[in-house]
């Protein structure tokens, strides 16, 4: 479907991709999503390094198997949360409220994780 200057309209809307990319809310949302993804990946990489570091150096001193088990447990927990918890919370709080709640929880876990070694 042609729209305006020969651009394709997005299905279900009168907006083109160019229109969306000019929207401040879309740009902010995509930027925050990228920033959050970057932080999560960094946290996951630091987790593995911290687990393998010797206790004398402030790490947890886990073996490769123990690191794998810890990652498997966290993956199972995330699967449980995504399938059972998230839909119920999203119905009650809405998308934005749920995003803020889970961001708060993520920040809380990030800040308190170093106390595990103490």
Secondary structure, DSSP 8 states (H G I E B T S, - for coil): -EETTTEEB-TTSS-BHHHHHT-HHHHHHHHHHHHHHHHHHHHHHHHHHHHHS-GGGTS----HHHHHHHHHHHHHHHHHIIIIIHHHHHHHHHHHHHHHHHHHHHHHHHHHGGGGG-
